[in-house]
Amino acid sequence: MREFRTSFCDLLGIDLPIGGLTHSVAASAAISQSGGFGVYAATRDTPDEIREKGAALCKAAEGKPTGIDILLPKLDVATSDRAAVEAAIPESHRDFVRMLEQKYEVPPATRMGFRNRQVRSEELWEHQIEAVLASDSEVFACGVGINADVVKRAHAAGKIAMALVGSPHHARKAIECGVDLLVAQGAEAGGHTGTIGTMALVPQVVAAAGNVPVLAAGGIATGQQLVASLALGAQGIWMGTLWLTTTEHAMPDFYVEQLLSAGSGDTVVTRGSSGKPMRQIRTAWSDEWNAPDAPKPLKMPYQDILVGSIVQAAEEHGIAPLMHQPAGQSVAWCSERRSVGAEINRIMNEADRTRTALCLNL
Ligand SMILES: Cc1cc2nc3c(=O)[nH]c(=O)nc-3n(C[C@H](O)[C@H](O)[C@H](O)COP(=O)(O)O)c2cc1C
Protein backbone atom coordinates (compact mmCIF):
# COMPACT_ATOMS: atom_id res chain seq x y z
CA MET A 1 0.00 0.00 0.00
CA ARG A 2 3.00 2.32 -0.23
CA GLU A 3 1.45 4.00 -3.25
CA PHE A 4 -1.04 5.68 -0.92
CA ARG A 5 1.76 7.42 0.99
CA THR A 6 1.06 11.11 1.42
CA SER A 7 2.78 14.03 3.17
CA PHE A 8 0.82 13.07 6.29
CA CYS A 9 2.46 9.63 6.20
CA ASP A 10 5.87 11.27 5.71
CA LEU A 11 5.32 13.63 8.66
CA LEU A 12 4.71 10.70 10.99
CA GLY A 13 6.77 8.04 9.24
CA ILE A 14 3.77 5.73 8.76
CA ASP A 15 2.54 3.69 5.80
CA LEU A 16 -1.17 4.43 5.55
CA PRO A 17 -3.07 7.74 5.24
CA ILE A 18 -5.45 6.77 8.03
CA GLY A 19 -5.70 8.41 11.44
CA GLY A 20 -8.20 7.90 14.18
CA LEU A 21 -9.18 8.78 17.70
CA THR A 22 -10.62 6.54 20.38
CA HIS A 23 -11.19 6.60 24.13
CA SER A 24 -9.63 3.11 24.29
CA VAL A 25 -5.88 2.67 24.68
CA ALA A 26 -6.04 -0.76 23.01
CA ALA A 27 -8.00 0.47 19.96
CA SER A 28 -5.81 3.55 19.51
CA ALA A 29 -2.64 1.45 19.73
CA ALA A 30 -4.13 -1.02 17.23
CA ILE A 31 -4.63 1.78 14.67
CA SER A 32 -0.93 2.62 14.93
CA GLN A 33 0.12 -1.02 14.87
CA SER A 34 -1.92 -1.51 11.69
CA GLY A 35 0.09 1.14 9.85
CA GLY A 36 -2.10 4.17 10.61
CA PHE A 37 -1.93 6.82 13.31
CA GLY A 38 -3.83 6.15 16.54
CA VAL A 39 -4.69 8.89 18.99
CA TYR A 40 -5.96 8.31 22.51
CA ALA A 41 -8.68 10.76 23.64
CA ALA A 42 -7.75 11.78 27.17
CA THR A 43 -10.19 14.59 27.83
CA ARG A 44 -12.13 12.56 30.42
CA ASP A 45 -9.00 11.51 32.31
CA THR A 46 -7.34 12.98 35.37
CA PRO A 47 -3.74 14.12 34.82
CA ASP A 48 -2.50 10.98 36.65
CA GLU A 49 -4.61 8.76 34.40
CA ILE A 50 -3.19 10.54 31.35
CA ARG A 51 0.31 9.66 32.57
CA GLU A 52 -0.64 6.01 33.11
CA LYS A 53 -2.62 5.60 29.89
CA GLY A 54 -0.06 7.51 27.85
CA ALA A 55 2.60 5.04 28.99
CA ALA A 56 0.28 2.10 28.26
CA LEU A 57 -0.48 3.51 24.80
CA CYS A 58 3.18 3.83 23.81
CA LYS A 59 3.92 0.35 25.14
CA ALA A 60 1.00 -1.21 23.26
CA ALA A 61 1.87 0.64 20.03
CA GLU A 62 5.35 -0.95 20.17
CA GLY A 63 7.25 2.04 18.84
CA LYS A 64 4.71 3.13 16.21
CA PRO A 65 3.75 6.81 16.39
CA THR A 66 0.77 7.72 18.56
CA GLY A 67 -0.93 10.85 19.84
CA ILE A 68 -2.84 12.02 22.89
CA ASP A 69 -5.79 14.38 22.47
CA ILE A 70 -7.33 16.81 24.93
CA LEU A 71 -9.93 19.57 24.63
CA LEU A 72 -9.07 23.14 25.61
CA PRO A 73 -12.24 25.17 25.06
CA LYS A 74 -12.33 28.71 26.46
CA LEU A 75 -14.40 28.58 29.65
CA ASP A 76 -15.44 31.22 32.16
CA VAL A 77 -14.25 28.91 34.96
CA ALA A 78 -10.66 29.45 36.12
CA THR A 79 -10.41 26.85 38.86
CA SER A 80 -12.03 23.46 39.35
CA ASP A 81 -14.11 24.79 42.24
CA ARG A 82 -17.04 22.37 42.25
CA ALA A 83 -19.07 24.34 44.81
CA ALA A 84 -18.92 27.51 42.68
CA VAL A 85 -20.02 25.66 39.54
CA GLU A 86 -22.81 23.82 41.41
CA ALA A 87 -24.03 27.09 42.90
CA ALA A 88 -24.38 28.67 39.46
CA ILE A 89 -26.75 25.98 38.14
CA PRO A 90 -30.32 27.36 38.00
CA GLU A 91 -32.98 25.51 39.98
CA SER A 92 -35.15 25.24 36.84
CA HIS A 93 -32.45 23.08 35.23
CA ARG A 94 -32.17 20.89 38.33
CA ASP A 95 -35.97 20.47 38.25
CA PHE A 96 -35.78 19.30 34.63
CA VAL A 97 -33.16 16.67 35.51
CA ARG A 98 -35.25 15.58 38.54
CA MET A 99 -38.24 15.23 36.17
CA LEU A 100 -36.16 12.98 33.87
CA GLU A 101 -35.06 10.87 36.85
CA GLN A 102 -38.68 10.32 37.84
CA LYS A 103 -40.04 9.82 34.35
CA TYR A 104 -37.45 7.18 33.46
CA GLU A 105 -37.23 5.73 36.99
CA VAL A 106 -33.51 6.29 37.33
CA PRO A 107 -32.05 5.10 40.68
CA PRO A 108 -29.23 7.27 42.09
CA ALA A 109 -25.71 6.74 40.77
CA THR A 110 -23.38 5.02 43.21
CA ARG A 111 -20.34 6.96 41.96
CA MET A 112 -19.42 10.07 40.01
CA GLY A 113 -19.71 9.85 36.23
CA PHE A 114 -17.13 10.79 33.62
CA ARG A 115 -18.88 14.14 33.12
CA ASN A 116 -18.91 15.28 36.74
CA ARG A 117 -15.99 13.61 38.48
CA GLN A 118 -13.74 16.47 37.36
CA VAL A 119 -14.78 20.09 36.81
CA ARG A 120 -13.52 21.29 33.45
CA SER A 121 -11.55 24.49 34.03
CA GLU A 122 -8.43 26.35 32.92
CA GLU A 123 -6.68 24.84 35.96
CA LEU A 124 -7.53 21.28 34.81
CA TRP A 125 -6.40 22.09 31.24
CA GLU A 126 -2.97 23.10 32.55
CA HIS A 127 -2.49 19.83 34.46
CA GLN A 128 -3.73 17.80 31.49
CA ILE A 129 -1.39 19.67 29.11
CA GLU A 130 1.57 18.96 31.39
CA ALA A 131 0.68 15.26 31.50
CA VAL A 132 0.41 15.00 27.70
CA LEU A 133 3.66 16.89 27.15
CA ALA A 134 5.46 14.59 29.63
CA SER A 135 4.31 11.47 27.73
CA ASP A 136 6.35 9.66 25.09
CA SER A 137 3.59 10.03 22.52
CA GLU A 138 4.80 11.79 19.39
CA VAL A 139 1.77 14.01 18.84
CA PHE A 140 -0.05 16.55 20.99
CA ALA A 141 -3.59 16.71 19.61
CA CYS A 142 -6.14 19.35 20.47
CA GLY A 143 -9.80 18.76 19.68
CA VAL A 144 -11.06 22.23 20.60
CA GLY A 145 -9.34 25.49 21.54
CA ILE A 146 -5.80 25.29 20.13
CA ASN A 147 -3.62 28.30 21.05
CA ALA A 148 -0.13 29.51 20.13
CA ASP A 149 1.26 28.98 23.61
CA VAL A 150 0.34 25.30 23.77
CA VAL A 151 1.72 24.71 20.25
CA LYS A 152 5.00 26.34 21.32
CA ARG A 153 5.14 24.12 24.39
CA ALA A 154 4.37 21.01 22.32
CA HIS A 155 7.20 21.88 19.94
CA ALA A 156 9.58 22.56 22.85
CA ALA A 157 8.71 19.07 24.14
CA GLY A 158 9.67 17.66 20.72
CA LYS A 159 6.11 16.88 19.68
CA ILE A 160 4.10 17.35 16.52
CA ALA A 161 1.13 19.63 17.20
CA MET A 162 -2.20 18.88 15.59
CA ALA A 163 -5.63 20.48 15.81
CA LEU A 164 -9.16 19.52 14.80
CA VAL A 165 -11.10 22.32 13.14
CA GLY A 166 -14.68 22.64 11.94
CA SER A 167 -14.50 25.87 9.95
CA PRO A 168 -12.09 27.69 7.60
CA HIS A 169 -11.83 30.44 10.23
CA HIS A 170 -10.60 28.00 12.88
CA ALA A 171 -8.26 26.42 10.33
CA ARG A 172 -6.60 29.80 9.69
CA LYS A 173 -6.31 30.38 13.43
CA ALA A 174 -4.70 26.97 13.99
CA ILE A 175 -2.23 27.61 11.16
CA GLU A 176 -1.31 30.97 12.72
CA CYS A 177 -0.70 29.12 15.99
CA GLY A 178 1.88 26.98 14.17
CA VAL A 179 0.25 23.53 14.05
CA ASP A 180 1.90 20.80 11.98
CA LEU A 181 -1.20 18.79 11.14
CA LEU A 182 -4.90 19.62 10.78
CA VAL A 183 -8.07 17.57 10.85
CA ALA A 184 -10.94 19.17 8.93
CA GLN A 185 -13.91 17.73 10.76
CA GLY A 186 -17.26 18.18 9.05
CA ALA A 187 -20.69 18.34 10.69
CA GLU A 188 -21.38 14.65 9.97
CA ALA A 189 -18.82 13.71 12.63
CA GLY A 190 -19.57 12.09 15.97
CA GLY A 191 -18.78 13.97 19.17
CA HIS A 192 -18.52 17.77 19.36
CA THR A 193 -19.15 19.07 15.92
CA GLY A 194 -19.82 22.18 13.83
CA THR A 195 -22.27 23.02 11.08
CA ILE A 196 -20.26 22.80 7.83
CA GLY A 197 -20.44 19.49 5.97
CA THR A 198 -17.23 17.55 5.24
CA MET A 199 -17.49 17.95 1.45
CA ALA A 200 -17.66 21.76 1.73
CA LEU A 201 -15.20 22.06 4.60
CA VAL A 202 -12.22 19.99 3.47
CA PRO A 203 -11.21 21.98 0.34
CA GLN A 204 -11.50 25.24 2.27
CA VAL A 205 -9.29 23.97 5.08
CA VAL A 206 -6.82 22.59 2.53
CA ALA A 207 -6.68 26.03 0.90
CA ALA A 208 -6.05 27.69 4.27
CA ALA A 209 -3.45 25.12 5.35
CA GLY A 210 -0.73 25.74 2.73
CA ASN A 211 1.85 22.97 3.15
CA VAL A 212 0.39 21.69 6.39
CA PRO A 213 -1.24 18.29 5.79
CA VAL A 214 -5.00 18.06 6.32
CA LEU A 215 -6.99 14.94 7.19
CA ALA A 216 -10.65 14.78 6.19
CA ALA A 217 -13.11 13.73 8.89
CA GLY A 218 -16.81 13.45 9.50
CA GLY A 219 -18.99 10.67 8.10
CA ILE A 220 -15.99 8.80 6.66
CA ALA A 221 -15.53 5.05 6.95
CA THR A 222 -14.74 3.64 3.48
CA GLY A 223 -11.96 3.49 0.92
CA GLN A 224 -14.15 5.28 -1.60
CA GLN A 225 -14.31 8.19 0.84
CA LEU A 226 -10.55 8.01 1.33
CA VAL A 227 -10.01 8.43 -2.42
CA ALA A 228 -12.60 11.23 -2.49
CA SER A 229 -10.80 12.94 0.40
CA LEU A 230 -7.49 12.78 -1.48
CA ALA A 231 -9.30 14.30 -4.46
CA LEU A 232 -10.42 17.17 -2.23
CA GLY A 233 -6.79 17.86 -1.37
CA ALA A 234 -6.65 16.07 1.98
CA GLN A 235 -3.62 13.94 2.78
CA GLY A 236 -5.64 11.23 4.47
CA ILE A 237 -8.70 10.51 6.58
CA TRP A 238 -9.49 10.66 10.28
CA MET A 239 -12.21 8.62 11.95
CA GLY A 240 -13.81 8.31 15.37
CA THR A 241 -17.06 6.40 15.04
CA LEU A 242 -15.83 3.39 13.08
CA TRP A 243 -13.58 2.21 15.91
CA LEU A 244 -16.36 2.11 18.49
CA THR A 245 -17.57 -1.34 17.45
CA THR A 246 -14.14 -2.86 16.90
CA THR A 247 -13.15 -5.84 19.00
CA GLU A 248 -10.30 -3.90 20.62
CA HIS A 249 -12.53 -1.09 21.87
CA ALA A 250 -14.32 -3.16 24.55
CA MET A 251 -17.44 -0.99 24.52
CA PRO A 252 -20.31 -2.27 26.75
CA ASP A 253 -22.61 -4.65 24.80
CA PHE A 254 -25.59 -2.28 24.98
CA TYR A 255 -23.72 0.41 23.05
CA VAL A 256 -22.25 -2.06 20.57
CA GLU A 257 -25.78 -3.23 19.72
CA GLN A 258 -27.05 0.38 19.56
CA LEU A 259 -24.26 1.32 17.14
CA LEU A 260 -24.45 -1.82 14.99
CA SER A 261 -28.15 -1.31 14.40
CA ALA A 262 -27.98 2.46 13.76
CA GLY A 263 -27.89 4.16 10.37
CA SER A 264 -26.77 7.68 9.42
CA GLY A 265 -30.26 9.05 10.10
CA ASP A 266 -30.20 7.79 13.69
CA THR A 267 -27.71 10.44 14.85
CA VAL A 268 -28.67 13.87 16.10
CA VAL A 269 -26.91 16.96 17.46
CA THR A 270 -27.71 18.11 20.98
CA ARG A 271 -26.14 20.41 23.56
CA GLY A 272 -27.76 18.38 26.34
CA SER A 273 -24.75 16.20 27.07
CA SER A 274 -21.89 18.67 27.54
CA GLY A 275 -23.21 22.14 26.76
CA LYS A 276 -21.57 22.13 23.31
CA PRO A 277 -23.20 20.72 20.16
CA MET A 278 -22.49 17.00 20.09
CA ARG A 279 -23.58 14.45 17.50
CA GLN A 280 -24.74 11.25 19.13
CA ILE A 281 -27.13 8.36 18.65
CA ARG A 282 -30.67 9.71 18.97
CA THR A 283 -32.45 8.43 22.08
CA ALA A 284 -35.00 9.80 24.54
CA TRP A 285 -32.03 11.66 26.11
CA SER A 286 -31.47 13.89 23.05
CA ASP A 287 -35.23 14.11 22.35
CA GLU A 288 -35.85 15.41 25.87
CA TRP A 289 -33.10 18.05 25.66
CA ASN A 290 -34.03 19.06 22.11
CA ALA A 291 -37.76 19.38 22.93
CA PRO A 292 -39.12 22.93 22.49
CA ASP A 293 -40.17 23.19 26.15
CA ALA A 294 -36.86 21.86 27.59
CA PRO A 295 -34.58 24.37 29.30
CA LYS A 296 -31.77 25.67 27.11
CA PRO A 297 -28.70 23.54 27.99
CA LEU A 298 -26.12 25.38 30.09
CA LYS A 299 -22.63 26.25 28.90
CA MET A 300 -19.74 23.85 29.46
CA PRO A 301 -18.82 22.96 32.27
CA TYR A 302 -22.16 23.72 33.98
CA GLN A 303 -24.08 21.26 31.77
CA ASP A 304 -21.47 18.52 32.46
CA ILE A 305 -21.98 18.97 36.18
CA LEU A 306 -25.76 19.23 35.87
CA VAL A 307 -26.15 15.97 33.95
CA GLY A 308 -23.09 14.05 35.22
CA SER A 309 -24.98 12.01 37.83
CA ILE A 310 -28.00 11.12 35.72
CA VAL A 311 -25.79 10.09 32.78
CA GLN A 312 -23.74 7.90 35.13
CA ALA A 313 -26.85 6.47 36.80
CA ALA A 314 -28.51 5.66 33.47
CA GLU A 315 -25.42 3.76 32.39
CA GLU A 316 -24.94 2.03 35.74
CA HIS A 317 -28.56 0.84 35.98
CA GLY A 318 -29.09 0.19 32.26
CA ILE A 319 -31.80 2.84 31.70
CA ALA A 320 -31.82 2.30 27.93
CA PRO A 321 -33.81 5.38 26.78
CA LEU A 322 -31.29 7.70 28.39
CA MET A 323 -28.14 5.84 27.33
CA HIS A 324 -26.45 7.56 24.44
CA GLN A 325 -23.14 7.35 22.67
CA PRO A 326 -21.47 10.05 20.54
CA ALA A 327 -21.47 8.79 16.95
CA GLY A 328 -21.25 10.25 13.47
CA GLN A 329 -23.21 9.58 10.29
CA SER A 330 -20.44 7.08 9.51
CA VAL A 331 -22.18 4.79 12.02
CA ALA A 332 -23.82 3.28 8.91
CA TRP A 333 -20.55 1.38 8.42
CA CYS A 334 -20.49 0.00 11.97
CA SER A 335 -22.24 -3.08 10.68
CA GLU A 336 -20.39 -5.98 12.30
CA ARG A 337 -17.74 -6.48 14.94
CA ARG A 338 -14.32 -6.58 13.34
CA SER A 339 -10.79 -5.85 14.52
CA VAL A 340 -9.17 -2.46 13.91
CA GLY A 341 -6.75 -4.13 11.49
CA ALA A 342 -9.62 -5.71 9.51
CA GLU A 343 -11.34 -2.31 9.15
CA ILE A 344 -8.11 -0.71 7.97
CA ASN A 345 -7.50 -3.51 5.46
CA ARG A 346 -11.06 -3.17 4.16
CA ILE A 347 -10.62 0.58 3.68
CA MET A 348 -7.28 0.22 1.89
CA ASN A 349 -8.64 -2.52 -0.40
CA GLU A 350 -11.68 -0.41 -1.22
CA ALA A 351 -9.42 2.58 -1.90
CA ASP A 352 -7.23 0.52 -4.19
CA ARG A 353 -10.21 -0.76 -6.20
CA THR A 354 -11.78 2.70 -6.34
CA ARG A 355 -8.63 4.31 -7.65
CA THR A 356 -8.21 1.62 -10.31
CA ALA A 357 -11.83 2.00 -11.39
CA LEU A 358 -11.48 5.78 -11.55
CA CYS A 359 -8.30 5.55 -13.66
CA LEU A 360 -10.03 3.18 -16.07
CA ASN A 361 -13.20 5.27 -16.35
CA LEU A 362 -11.96 8.84 -16.42
C1 LIG B 1 -17.26 8.60 20.68
C2 LIG B 1 -16.51 9.78 20.15
C3 LIG B 1 -15.77 10.55 21.02
C4 LIG B 1 -15.02 11.62 20.54
N1 LIG B 1 -14.24 12.32 21.41
C5 LIG B 1 -13.39 13.24 20.94
C6 LIG B 1 -12.44 13.84 21.80
O1 LIG B 1 -12.41 13.59 23.00
N2 LIG B 1 -11.55 14.70 21.24
C7 LIG B 1 -11.55 15.01 19.90
O2 LIG B 1 -10.70 15.76 19.46
N3 LIG B 1 -12.46 14.46 19.06
C8 LIG B 1 -13.36 13.59 19.55
N4 LIG B 1 -14.25 13.00 18.69
C9 LIG B 1 -14.26 13.38 17.25
C10 LIG B 1 -13.24 12.55 16.46
O3 LIG B 1 -11.93 13.01 16.75
C11 LIG B 1 -13.44 12.64 14.94
O4 LIG B 1 -13.12 13.92 14.46
C12 LIG B 1 -14.82 12.28 14.46
O5 LIG B 1 -15.25 11.12 15.10
C13 LIG B 1 -14.80 12.05 12.94
O6 LIG B 1 -16.06 11.75 12.41
P1 LIG B 1 -16.72 10.27 12.47
O7 LIG B 1 -17.31 10.19 13.84
O8 LIG B 1 -17.76 10.30 11.42
O9 LIG B 1 -15.65 9.28 12.23
C14 LIG B 1 -15.04 11.95 19.16
C15 LIG B 1 -15.83 11.19 18.28
C16 LIG B 1 -16.57 10.11 18.76
C17 LIG B 1 -17.40 9.32 17.79
The ligand as an SDF file (V2000), in Angstrom:
LIG
                    3D

 31 33  0  0  0  0  0  0  0  0999 V2000
  -17.2640    8.5980   20.6770 C   0  0  0  0  0  0  0  0  0  0  0  0
  -16.5130    9.7800   20.1460 C   0  0  0  0  0  0  0  0  0  0  0  0
  -15.7710   10.5460   21.0240 C   0  0  0  0  0  0  0  0  0  0  0  0
  -15.0250   11.6200   20.5390 C   0  0  0  0  0  0  0  0  0  0  0  0
  -14.2440   12.3180   21.4100 N   0  0  0  0  0  0  0  0  0  0  0  0
  -13.3890   13.2430   20.9350 C   0  0  0  0  0  0  0  0  0  0  0  0
  -12.4360   13.8430   21.8000 C   0  0  0  0  0  0  0  0  0  0  0  0
  -12.4080   13.5870   23.0020 O   0  0  0  0  0  0  0  0  0  0  0  0
  -11.5550   14.6960   21.2420 N   0  0  0  0  0  0  0  0  0  0  0  0
  -11.5540   15.0080   19.9010 C   0  0  0  0  0  0  0  0  0  0  0  0
  -10.6970   15.7610   19.4600 O   0  0  0  0  0  0  0  0  0  0  0  0
  -12.4580   14.4580   19.0610 N   0  0  0  0  0  0  0  0  0  0  0  0
  -13.3650   13.5870   19.5480 C   0  0  0  0  0  0  0  0  0  0  0  0
  -14.2470   12.9970   18.6860 N   0  0  0  0  0  0  0  0  0  0  0  0
  -14.2640   13.3800   17.2510 C   0  0  0  0  0  0  0  0  0  0  0  0
  -13.2400   12.5510   16.4590 C   0  0  0  0  0  0  0  0  0  0  0  0
  -11.9310   13.0080   16.7480 O   0  0  0  0  0  0  0  0  0  0  0  0
  -13.4390   12.6370   14.9380 C   0  0  0  0  0  0  0  0  0  0  0  0
  -13.1220   13.9170   14.4640 O   0  0  0  0  0  0  0  0  0  0  0  0
  -14.8250   12.2810   14.4590 C   0  0  0  0  0  0  0  0  0  0  0  0
  -15.2530   11.1200   15.1020 O   0  0  0  0  0  0  0  0  0  0  0  0
  -14.8010   12.0520   12.9440 C   0  0  0  0  0  0  0  0  0  0  0  0
  -16.0580   11.7550   12.4110 O   0  0  0  0  0  0  0  0  0  0  0  0
  -16.7200   10.2750   12.4710 P   0  0  0  0  0  0  0  0  0  0  0  0
  -17.3080   10.1950   13.8390 O   0  0  0  0  0  0  0  0  0  0  0  0
  -17.7580   10.3040   11.4220 O   0  0  0  0  0  0  0  0  0  0  0  0
  -15.6470    9.2780   12.2260 O   0  0  0  0  0  0  0  0  0  0  0  0
  -15.0440   11.9450   19.1570 C   0  0  0  0  0  0  0  0  0  0  0  0
  -15.8310   11.1880   18.2830 C   0  0  0  0  0  0  0  0  0  0  0  0
  -16.5700   10.1140   18.7640 C   0  0  0  0  0  0  0  0  0  0  0  0
  -17.3970    9.3220   17.7940 C   0  0  0  0  0  0  0  0  0  0  0  0
  1  2  1  0
  2  3  1  0
  2 30  2  0
  3  4  2  0
  4  5  1  0
  4 28  1  0
  5  6  2  0
  6  7  1  0
  6 13  1  0
  7  8  2  0
  7  9  1  0
  9 10  1  0
 10 11  2  0
 10 12  1  0
 12 13  2  0
 13 14  1  0
 14 15  1  0
 14 28  1  0
 15 16  1  0
 16 17  1  0
 16 18  1  0
 18 19  1  0
 18 20  1  0
 20 21  1  0
 20 22  1  0
 22 23  1  0
 23 24  1  0
 24 25  2  0
 24 26  1  0
 24 27  1  0
 28 29  2  0
 29 30  1  0
 30 31  1  0
M  END
$$$$
